[in-house]
């Protein structure tokens, strides 16, 4: 397929544009008409062959699913409703068209499930598959969940058990519905994309607080190490004042405290932020 | 530098957030509050090592400039004011930090010039430098320039001479100011990123019209071939009813006609759309 044919295939298989999307795929830019009294949230996430997935053992649909799930998980962390996305995709010219089609089907199936319109993107060639997904979501004005609002005394929760083993056919579900329930209730939230030791450290640093972890809920078969430092959970970590109840499924893991910003205490010692860093020294 | 250090460097060197940007670099998403009665336009463009530039002969600042210029040129083609951008950057872990710093300086200098805020992005590793830039612009409601409005009888113009020779230190200027002047006047517009033979073909196809080219304005030293099929001009091609005058600097190149959608006549023959296609069969 040439560039025009790939774009035409995507246009035919993507869900029809939503009411906010004035113009979708096919022009220099997509045109979007924002709704009144809403804030927008924007994120972009890479999915790179041999970094985030491998083509030999990953199902193409799972890779396409994951490409969008990473960005949707960031929208969930802000408590946002998904609105539209852009897909940038670079690949080897000789890539098997069947692989590409299955990759795109995985992507578009998840997009349809969450009602997020594919509004445009870019195509290019590259020695390996490189995908970058920009997603836009919306929240009522001033209601986006941020990292920097946690206060001493707040209780720390996660949206589900941690340490899911990595599976090549895994299609993690971004916690969009859960995130929506946190609006106006959570004082801070983020998604667990790099492991709770790293991500809670970041949340605490942004909020200028410390934390004590007292309980790590494990999925069956997971080790504590995987749950603390693993990075494929797509669960949310969030904080709420003790007088509020978390949404159903929320599990208490600790409490926010005064102390060195970013310091996490666990089992009477400081927990090192060992989660994922692409450029660790 | 590790991931946190690179993000901190970018945050320190980026221009301060603009008034629309509620929250910039550092959370799961950027938060943006759209202005009333405006449409937004969104584009995303790759800049990939050994595809769009080479690290051995391209000045790093020129590569960084080009990364943003490609997206800004798309905003110009819609007649939009630049608002904010997201930078996704993947690179080899052993990349010379001095190269990265100079690349980012080239990017941020152009961002500052056009008042576009860097609101966030993503960092990853990859065997080669891969950059993907999402840019958001804004226009008064309903005023975005599209490809699909050209009508028979409209005059075709370009915003400047074509066929600029490729230079490794070249810092092409996206035609933001020119695009703004076309709002409410041009019936169709797009930027010349893949050569006028290909791009005018696309404009005509989207508008369901044909075109006759009668004059190709060349930069000094350019061949007709370079001007027709070259892809580094960053000029705009646009159409206007004959009763309107183009903005200063606009050069007439032909006229829109009834005929096979996308057919371009030049020197009494059909002009093949030979511009750039990453996946030509």
Interface residues (C-beta under 8 A of the other chain):
Chain A: X1 X2 X3 X4 X6 X22 X23 X26 X27 X28 X29 X30 X31 X32 X33 X34 X36 X38 X39 X40 X41 X42 X43 X44 X45 X46 X48 X51 X52 X74 X75 X77 X78 X80 X84 X86 X88 X90 X93 X119 X120 X121 X122 X123 X124 X125 X126 X127 X128 X130 X132 X134 X136 X137 X141 X144 X146 X147 X148 X190 X191 X206 X277 X278 X279 X280 X281
Chain B: X1 X2 X3 X4 X6 X22 X23 X26 X27 X28 X29 X30 X31 X32 X33 X34 X36 X38 X39 X40 X41 X42 X43 X44 X45 X46 X48 X50 X51 X52 X74 X75 X77 X78 X80 X84 X86 X88 X90 X93 X119 X120 X121 X122 X123 X124 X125 X126 X127 X128 X130 X132 X134 X136 X137 X141 X144 X146 X147 X148 X190 X191 X206 X277 X278 X279 X280 X281
